[in-house]
Amino acid sequence: MSNVGQPERVTQDRVIALFRDELGYRYLGDRADRPHNSNIDEGTLTDYLTGAGYTAEHISRALHRLSIEANNPHRSLYDNNQAVYSLLR
């Protein structure tokens, strides 16, 4: 096995542990090899928003806006992330 990328993997594991163990987030696992992998897990987000009392129309609109901002091909990844973050705030 190649050592390429190992320092990054160690850092990623530390960040995962921080969010999971200290901040109480649920780790959904490595999703890189999932079919139809996306940076927005619509099923999980829909379940969460439904449980929080949002209507289907509000959820649909939120998913659409998040998708547009996250996947804008005319901006950098950094700028897309900033746009998504501003929506979440």
Protein Blocks (a to p, Z undefined) as FASTA:
>chain_A
ZZehklmmmmmmmmmmmmmmmnopacebjaklpghiafbdfklmmmmmmmnopafklmmm
mmmmmmmmmmmckbcfklmmmmmmmmmZZ
